[in-house]
């Protein structure tokens, strides 16, 4: 029995000391590591469309969360050379090269996120983003060159709900939410949002609080993308009423007491289509349900880390049917219509 315990102890020590062989050397020579985040998206802006790319650097030493709050720790102080070159689908250059400049955004959320705020340096370029082309990214810093490329998610339509401007959520029904699968897409997120307004105690004429509830969220990753064919989800209308009843009233009763009445607004259907590399990046870097915590690093940035890909979103607005508005009144959460 003692020999048995001794064998287990020796085996444990063997794995323990072998697991420590790859410990990070904090005294290693400094190495610049470029981090890139960029998503190209075709919009209705045409020639006036703006593409943004976030470029930072990795850092070592001290408390990472403290350092992240300091712009100098993760932001290049020198202006980098950043360009996009446009190629056709066969890889032949079109002769179009777009050079990026720097700008500072001023509205980063100050209440969430681990990085400095509210100011963020971004690289941007006013340029058209076109389907059926490949865009190749090049970033130059001293003698270092960072590259990547992406194709563009093509345009698509939401097909269901259809052309009717009204939507009626009769109880105990299942409805379909359908959209076309576009070229260069790999996964989709579907969302249904309900808008409403509130009138509060002592509010002035014309004053109102605008709110919304996202009551359906679903992700789909088809095994095969067949361009033009439809992808869909099915949802229960009862979820709408449960979501409104539970989430429209404020958890703080004192705050809820200030609401005199609520008015229903429109419902908006959203579909977000992600390119293949973006889909892979999200899947690899998302939360793992496995007991194995270590996961492979995924990036499509050459000589750096991050993601450069494409996405596209579409939406469709619907007006709530009178029957649905009357059912909202019956919920007892202060809806007038």
C-alpha positions as CSV (number, residue, x, y, z in Angstrom):
1,X,0.0,0.0,0.0
2,X,2.9,2.4,0.9
3,X,4.5,1.6,-2.5
4,X,1.2,2.5,-4.2
5,X,1.0,5.9,-2.5
6,X,4.6,6.5,-3.3
7,X,4.1,5.8,-7.0
8,X,1.2,8.3,-7.1
9,X,3.3,10.9,-5.3
10,X,6.2,10.5,-7.7
11,X,3.8,10.7,-10.7
12,X,2.2,13.9,-9.3
13,X,5.7,15.5,-8.8
14,X,6.7,14.5,-12.4
15,X,3.7,16.3,-13.9
16,X,4.0,19.3,-11.6
17,X,7.6,20.1,-12.4
18,X,7.2,19.4,-16.1
19,X,4.2,21.7,-16.2
20,X,6.4,24.5,-14.8
21,X,8.9,24.3,-17.6
22,X,7.0,26.8,-19.8
23,X,6.7,29.6,-17.2
24,X,6.7,33.1,-18.5
25,X,10.0,34.9,-18.2
26,X,9.1,38.4,-16.9
27,X,12.7,39.5,-17.4
28,X,12.8,38.6,-21.1
29,X,13.9,41.2,-23.6
30,X,11.2,43.6,-24.6
31,X,9.4,42.6,-27.8
32,X,6.8,44.8,-29.6
33,X,3.6,42.9,-30.2
34,X,1.0,44.7,-32.4
35,X,-2.7,44.1,-31.7
36,X,-5.2,44.8,-34.5
37,X,-9.0,44.9,-34.5
38,X,-10.8,45.8,-37.7
39,X,-14.2,44.9,-39.2
40,X,-15.1,46.1,-42.6
41,X,-18.8,46.6,-43.4
42,X,-20.6,47.7,-46.6
43,X,-23.2,50.4,-45.8
44,X,-25.4,52.8,-47.8
45,X,-22.8,55.6,-47.4
46,X,-21.0,54.7,-50.6
47,X,-18.0,56.9,-51.2
48,X,-18.6,58.6,-47.8
49,X,-18.3,55.3,-45.8
50,X,-15.7,55.3,-43.0
51,X,-13.6,52.3,-42.0
52,X,-12.1,52.3,-38.5
53,X,-9.2,50.1,-37.3
54,X,-8.0,49.9,-33.7
55,X,-4.2,49.3,-33.4
56,X,-2.5,48.9,-30.0
57,X,0.4,47.1,-28.6
58,X,0.9,44.4,-26.0
59,X,2.8,45.1,-22.8
60,X,4.5,43.4,-19.9
61,X,5.2,44.4,-16.3
62,X,3.3,45.5,-13.3
63,X,-0.4,45.1,-12.8
64,X,-2.0,44.6,-16.3
65,X,-5.4,46.1,-15.2
66,X,-3.7,49.2,-13.9
67,X,-1.5,49.6,-17.0
68,X,-4.5,49.2,-19.3
69,X,-6.0,52.4,-17.9
70,X,-2.9,54.3,-19.0
71,X,-2.9,55.2,-22.8
72,X,0.9,55.2,-23.0
73,X,1.0,51.6,-21.9
74,X,-1.0,50.2,-24.9
75,X,-1.0,52.9,-27.5
76,X,1.7,53.6,-30.1
77,X,3.0,57.2,-29.5
78,X,4.2,57.3,-33.1
79,X,1.8,57.5,-36.0
80,X,1.9,54.2,-38.0
81,X,1.6,53.9,-41.7
82,X,-1.7,52.0,-42.4
83,X,-3.1,51.2,-45.8
84,X,-5.7,49.0,-47.5
85,X,-5.2,47.7,-51.0
86,X,-8.2,46.6,-53.1
87,X,-7.9,43.4,-55.1
88,X,-10.5,41.5,-57.3
89,X,-11.6,38.0,-56.4
90,X,-8.8,36.5,-58.6
91,X,-6.2,38.4,-56.6
92,X,-5.3,41.0,-59.2
93,X,-4.7,44.5,-57.8
94,X,-7.3,47.1,-58.8
95,X,-4.9,50.0,-58.3
96,X,-6.9,51.4,-55.4
97,X,-4.9,52.1,-52.2
98,X,-6.4,53.8,-49.2
99,X,-4.2,55.4,-46.6
100,X,-5.5,55.8,-43.0
101,X,-5.2,58.8,-40.7
102,X,-5.6,59.0,-36.9
103,X,-8.6,60.3,-35.0
104,X,-9.7,60.3,-31.4
105,X,-13.2,59.2,-30.3
106,X,-14.5,60.8,-27.2
107,X,-17.5,58.7,-26.2
108,X,-16.0,55.4,-25.0
109,X,-18.1,54.1,-22.1
110,X,-16.6,55.2,-18.8
111,X,-18.6,52.7,-16.7
112,X,-17.4,49.4,-18.4
113,X,-14.4,47.9,-20.0
114,X,-10.8,47.4,-18.8
115,X,-9.1,50.0,-21.0
116,X,-8.7,53.8,-20.8
117,X,-11.6,56.0,-21.5
118,X,-13.5,58.1,-22.6
119,X,-10.8,58.8,-25.3
120,X,-9.6,56.2,-27.8
121,X,-7.2,56.6,-30.7
122,X,-8.4,55.0,-33.9
123,X,-7.2,54.8,-37.5
124,X,-9.8,55.7,-40.1
125,X,-10.3,56.2,-43.8
126,X,-13.2,57.5,-45.8
127,X,-13.6,55.0,-48.6
128,X,-16.2,52.9,-50.3
129,X,-16.5,49.3,-49.2
130,X,-17.6,47.1,-52.1
131,X,-18.7,43.5,-52.4
132,X,-16.8,40.9,-54.5
133,X,-13.4,42.4,-53.6
134,X,-10.6,41.5,-51.3
135,X,-9.0,44.2,-49.1
136,X,-5.5,43.7,-47.9
137,X,-4.3,45.5,-44.8
138,X,-0.7,46.6,-44.3
139,X,0.7,48.3,-41.1
140,X,4.3,49.6,-41.0
141,X,6.2,50.4,-37.8
142,X,9.9,51.0,-38.1
143,X,11.2,47.8,-39.9
144,X,8.1,45.8,-38.9
145,X,5.3,45.0,-41.3
146,X,1.9,43.7,-40.1
147,X,-0.5,42.3,-42.7
148,X,-3.9,40.7,-43.0
149,X,-6.8,40.5,-45.5
150,X,-10.6,40.0,-45.8
151,X,-13.4,39.6,-48.2
152,X,-16.7,41.5,-47.7
153,X,-19.9,40.0,-46.5
154,X,-22.5,40.7,-49.2
155,X,-25.8,42.4,-48.9
156,X,-28.9,40.3,-47.9
157,X,-32.5,40.8,-46.9
158,X,-34.8,39.8,-44.1
159,X,-37.6,37.9,-45.7
160,X,-39.9,37.1,-42.7
161,X,-41.7,38.9,-41.3
162,X,-42.7,40.0,-44.8
163,X,-44.0,43.2,-46.4
164,X,-46.9,43.9,-44.0
165,X,-46.2,47.0,-41.8
166,X,-48.0,45.3,-38.9
167,X,-46.9,42.5,-36.6
168,X,-49.4,40.7,-34.3
169,X,-48.2,38.6,-31.4
170,X,-51.2,36.4,-30.7
171,X,-50.6,34.3,-27.6
172,X,-49.5,30.7,-27.8
173,X,-48.1,31.0,-31.4
174,X,-44.8,30.2,-32.9
175,X,-43.5,32.6,-35.6
176,X,-40.6,32.4,-38.0
177,X,-37.8,34.9,-38.4
178,X,-36.1,34.3,-41.8
179,X,-33.3,35.9,-43.8
180,X,-31.1,35.2,-46.8
181,X,-27.6,33.8,-46.5
182,X,-25.2,36.2,-48.2
183,X,-21.9,35.4,-49.8
184,X,-18.8,35.4,-47.5
185,X,-20.8,34.9,-44.4
186,X,-20.4,32.0,-41.9
187,X,-22.6,32.8,-38.8
188,X,-25.6,34.9,-37.8
189,X,-27.1,36.6,-34.8
190,X,-30.8,37.4,-34.8
191,X,-32.3,39.9,-32.4
192,X,-35.8,41.3,-31.9
193,X,-36.1,44.6,-30.1
194,X,-39.3,46.2,-28.6
195,X,-39.2,50.0,-28.2
196,X,-41.4,51.9,-25.7
197,X,-41.6,55.3,-23.9
198,X,-42.4,56.3,-20.3
199,X,-44.0,59.4,-18.8
200,X,-42.7,60.1,-15.3
201,X,-44.0,62.1,-12.3
202,X,-43.3,65.8,-12.6
203,X,-42.2,65.4,-16.3
204,X,-42.6,68.5,-18.5
205,X,-44.8,68.4,-21.6
206,X,-42.9,66.6,-24.3
207,X,-40.5,64.9,-21.9
208,X,-40.3,61.1,-22.0
209,X,-37.9,58.3,-21.2
210,X,-37.1,56.1,-24.2
211,X,-36.3,52.4,-23.5
212,X,-36.1,49.1,-25.3
213,X,-36.1,45.4,-24.5
214,X,-34.2,42.8,-26.6
215,X,-36.6,39.9,-26.1
216,X,-35.2,37.4,-28.6
217,X,-31.5,36.7,-29.2
218,X,-30.2,33.7,-31.1
219,X,-27.1,32.7,-32.9
220,X,-26.9,30.3,-35.8
221,X,-23.9,28.7,-37.6
222,X,-25.1,26.8,-40.7
223,X,-23.1,23.8,-41.7
224,X,-23.1,25.0,-45.2
225,X,-23.7,28.5,-46.5
226,X,-25.9,28.4,-49.7
227,X,-26.0,31.9,-51.0
228,X,-29.6,33.1,-51.5
229,X,-31.1,30.3,-49.4
230,X,-32.8,31.2,-46.2
231,X,-31.7,30.7,-42.6
232,X,-34.3,31.0,-39.8
233,X,-35.2,30.8,-36.2
234,X,-38.6,30.1,-34.7
235,X,-39.8,32.0,-31.6
236,X,-42.8,31.8,-29.3
237,X,-45.0,34.9,-29.0
238,X,-45.5,34.2,-25.3
239,X,-41.8,35.2,-24.8
240,X,-42.7,38.7,-25.8
241,X,-45.3,39.2,-23.0
242,X,-43.1,37.5,-20.4
243,X,-40.1,39.7,-21.3
244,X,-42.2,42.9,-21.1
245,X,-43.9,41.9,-17.8
246,X,-40.6,41.1,-16.2
247,X,-38.3,43.7,-17.6
248,X,-40.3,46.8,-18.2
249,X,-40.9,47.6,-14.5
250,X,-37.7,48.8,-12.7
251,X,-36.3,46.5,-10.0
252,X,-36.0,49.6,-7.8
253,X,-39.6,50.1,-6.5
254,X,-39.0,53.7,-5.7
255,X,-37.9,54.3,-9.3
256,X,-40.9,52.4,-10.6
257,X,-43.3,54.5,-8.6
258,X,-42.2,57.5,-10.6
259,X,-43.5,56.0,-13.8
260,X,-47.0,57.2,-14.5
261,X,-47.6,55.3,-17.8
262,X,-46.0,53.6,-20.7
263,X,-46.6,53.7,-24.4
264,X,-45.7,50.9,-26.8
265,X,-43.6,51.7,-29.8
266,X,-42.4,49.6,-32.8
267,X,-40.6,46.3,-33.0
268,X,-37.3,46.0,-34.9
269,X,-35.9,42.8,-36.3
270,X,-32.0,42.7,-36.6
271,X,-29.7,40.2,-38.3
272,X,-26.0,40.4,-38.0
273,X,-23.9,38.3,-40.5
274,X,-20.3,37.6,-39.7
275,X,-17.5,36.6,-42.0
276,X,-15.7,33.2,-41.7
277,X,-12.6,34.6,-39.8
278,X,-14.7,36.6,-37.4
279,X,-16.9,33.6,-36.7
280,X,-13.8,31.4,-36.0
281,X,-12.3,34.2,-33.8
282,X,-15.5,34.4,-31.7
283,X,-15.8,30.6,-31.4
284,X,-12.2,30.1,-30.3
285,X,-12.0,33.1,-27.9
286,X,-15.5,32.8,-26.4
287,X,-16.3,31.1,-23.1
288,X,-15.5,27.5,-23.0
289,X,-17.9,24.8,-21.5
290,X,-15.0,22.4,-21.2
291,X,-13.1,21.6,-18.1
292,X,-9.9,22.1,-20.2
293,X,-9.4,25.9,-19.7
294,X,-6.4,26.3,-22.0
295,X,-7.6,27.1,-25.6
296,X,-5.6,27.7,-28.8
297,X,-4.9,31.3,-29.7
298,X,-6.6,32.4,-33.0
299,X,-5.6,35.4,-35.1
300,X,-5.5,36.2,-38.8
301,X,-3.0,39.0,-38.3
302,X,0.4,38.2,-39.7
303,X,3.2,39.4,-37.4
304,X,0.7,40.4,-34.7
305,X,-2.5,39.4,-33.0
306,X,-6.2,40.3,-33.3
307,X,-8.8,40.0,-36.1
308,X,-9.4,41.7,-39.4
309,X,-12.6,40.5,-41.0
310,X,-16.1,41.6,-42.2
311,X,-19.7,41.8,-41.1
312,X,-23.0,43.2,-42.2
313,X,-26.2,44.0,-40.4
314,X,-29.8,44.4,-41.7
315,X,-33.0,45.4,-39.8
316,X,-36.7,45.7,-40.4
317,X,-39.2,47.8,-38.4
318,X,-42.8,46.7,-37.7
319,X,-45.7,48.4,-36.0
320,X,-47.5,46.5,-33.3
321,X,-51.0,45.4,-34.1
322,X,-53.8,46.9,-32.0
323,X,-54.6,43.4,-30.6
324,X,-51.0,43.2,-29.3
325,X,-51.2,46.6,-27.7
326,X,-54.4,45.7,-25.9
327,X,-52.7,42.6,-24.5
328,X,-49.8,44.7,-23.3
329,X,-52.3,46.8,-21.3
330,X,-53.6,43.6,-19.6
331,X,-50.1,42.9,-18.3
332,X,-50.6,45.4,-15.5
333,X,-47.2,47.2,-16.0
334,X,-48.7,50.6,-16.8
335,X,-49.0,50.4,-20.6
336,X,-51.7,52.7,-21.9
337,X,-51.5,51.3,-25.5
